[in-house]
Amino acid sequence: MNIPFLNLKAQYESLQSELLPAVQEALASGHYILGPNVKAFEDEIAAHVGARHAVGVNSGSDALTLALRALDIGPGDEVITTPFTYIAPAESIHQMGAKIVFADIDPKTLCLDPSEVERRLTDRTRAIIPVHLFGQMADLDLIRKLAAPRRIALVEDCAQAIGARQGTRAAGSSGVFGCFSFYPTKNLGADGDGGMVVTNDDEMAKKLRMLRVHGIERRYFHDLHGFNSRLDELQAAILRVKLRHLDRWNDRRRAIAARYHAAFKGLPVTLPFTAPDNHHVFHVYAIQCERRDELQRHLEANGIPTLIYYPLPLHLQKVYADQGWKEGAYPVSESTSRRILPLPMYPELTDEQVEHVAKVVVEFFR
Ligand SMILES: Cc1ncc(COP(=O)(O)O)c(C=O)c1O
C-alpha cells in the first residue's frame, strides 16, 4: 500500500461540488481584489477565533511582517522567537531591521519555553512571537505574564494551529495579533497563498488595512510605508467553503492522532505531548526516536514517504551565519531536529491507511 505524505488532491475531490460553484461565482462577479468574499471571510475568521477584527493578507509570512510593521518595530528593537520552526517569524523580524533573539523550546511541547524566553528578555525586547507548533498552542499564560508588565507585544504565530485552544482561548485571540497562514497544506489551506491577521485592537486593525494596500486610507493618498499584500477574492471564496469543514477536519486529525498514539504505546519513541488544557489540532503528528533515519528509510521502503521538519534549526541556517550563533546554543531545538519524524496526517487518510502506517512503524521496532 502506498500512502502519500500529503494528499491535497483528495481534499479537492471531496469538495469539488462545493468549490466549483463558489469559484465560478467569484469569477463571474468581476470583483477580484478585496471584494465581498474577502470581507465575508474576514468576518467568519474573526467569529471563529473570537476576535474583533480580521484582515486578509497575501500569506502567513506577510501576516507576521505586517503585524511587526504595525507595531513600528525597527532597528534597535529585539524580538524573541523560536529556532525550531519554519523560517517566516525570524524573517519577519529581520525584514524590520530588528534583532532576532532566539529562545529554546520546551522538550515536551516543542513550543517556546517560557523560562528560556525570560532569560532572553532585555530592555530592548519589543515583541515575542510564540509559534503554536504542529497544532498546539505555546504556554501563553506564562509568556503573557512575562510580556504584559513590560509592555512587550505578543504576536501569536497561528499558521499551524487554526482551531487550537488553550482553556477557553482560541489560538490568535490572546496576543495583540494572531497571524494565520492559508498555505495549501495548512489545516485550513487555500488553493494558492493566503494569510490573515486578527486583532482586538481597533487602531491596529485600521493600520493593518492601510499597510496591506500601500499605506492608504484614501486611494492615491499614502500615509504609511505600506505593502501590496492582499488576499484574493478567489482564494477567499475557496477558503469560505473550506472553513465550513474545518472543525470536522480537525476532529478527524485528532482521531488519527489518538489511533497512532494507542498503536505506539510502549515503543522506544517519544510521542507528541499535549499540555493539559490544550486542544491540539495536529497539523503535524511527529514522533521522536534515536533511530529516526533508519525508521524513515523503513517507512519509505514500505510505500510511506515522510518529510522531516525541521532538519536544521534556524540559528544554524546558512542565511544567519553572520549572526554568530553556534551549535550547542539551543540544545533542545538541535536534538529535536535530529530525532523528529512527522508521519502522514491529513483528514482524508482512511482508517485502513492509518492502520497500515501504524503497523509499519510497530514492525520496525519488533
Ligand atoms: C509556523 C509558520 N509560520 C509562518 C508560516 C508562513 O506562512 P506562509 O507560507 O503562508 O507565508 C508558516 C508556513 O508556511 C509556518 O509554518
PDBQT file of the ligand as one rigid body, heavy atoms in Angstrom, charges set to zero:
ROOT
HETATM    1  C1  LIG A 401       4.885  28.428  11.814  1.00  0.00    +0.000 C 
HETATM    2  C2  LIG A 401       4.730  29.109  10.485  1.00  0.00    +0.000 A 
HETATM    3  N1  LIG A 401       4.731  30.446  10.433  1.00  0.00    +0.000 NA
HETATM    4  C3  LIG A 401       4.571  31.102   9.275  1.00  0.00    +0.000 A 
HETATM    5  C4  LIG A 401       4.403  30.429   8.095  1.00  0.00    +0.000 A 
HETATM    6  C5  LIG A 401       4.304  31.211   6.843  1.00  0.00    +0.000 C 
HETATM    7  O1  LIG A 401       3.123  31.058   6.165  1.00  0.00    +0.000 OA
HETATM    8  P1  LIG A 401       3.043  31.274   4.584  1.00  0.00    +0.000 P 
HETATM    9  O2  LIG A 401       3.651  30.072   3.924  1.00  0.00    +0.000 OA
HETATM   10  O3  LIG A 401       1.579  31.388   4.313  1.00  0.00    +0.000 OA
HETATM   11  O4  LIG A 401       3.773  32.504   4.246  1.00  0.00    +0.000 OA
HETATM   12  C6  LIG A 401       4.376  29.029   8.111  1.00  0.00    +0.000 A 
HETATM   13  C7  LIG A 401       4.193  28.186   6.951  1.00  0.00    +0.000 C 
HETATM   14  O5  LIG A 401       4.134  28.145   5.894  1.00  0.00    +0.000 OA
HETATM   15  C8  LIG A 401       4.544  28.343   9.338  1.00  0.00    +0.000 A 
HETATM   16  O6  LIG A 401       4.528  27.017   9.396  1.00  0.00    +0.000 OA
ENDROOT
TORSDOF 0
